[in-house]
Amino acid sequence: MIYLLRHAKAGRRGACGSRDTLRPLDSKGRQQAIALCELLDDVPLDVILSSPFVRCMETVIPIAARRMLPIEPHPALRESTPLPLVLDLVREHANRSVLLCTHGDVIGDVLGHLESAGWLDPGMLDLPIAKGSTWVLRHRSDGTLAATEYRPAP
């Protein structure tokens, strides 16, 4: 199972100048990151992968610490990553329980792909891609990937 998590609330875009990769979580985002531990407590995880952007890494630090799992930064989870690279990463981890922390545009692209392929459960595209929200992607018996569950942000 793939848990596709949008990073928690971060500081204002542009606050780090041209180095947006360094933008940290704000105080609400830090609270969300801690709350995500409980929200995802029932989720078995083999691996935690994250965009290397600071706000994504900071989002999963509490989860990783609680589970004593390393966080693996992965370039395919960066903002504006081409969809085929993201889908390759998802396929690579199809048989594991993995948390992928990424950005709203990446999640939107994945959901758009699933919808165009007819693999998005009804009503799922109408849900917000809110900071701190999680999409559960499951592989069906026929090998297709489907977004089957949405967990709102804490």
Summary of the structure (lengths in Angstrom):
residues: 154
radius of gyration: 14.5
end to end distance: 20.8
largest distance: 46.6
contacts: 500
relative contact order: 0.22
helix: 38%
strand: 21%
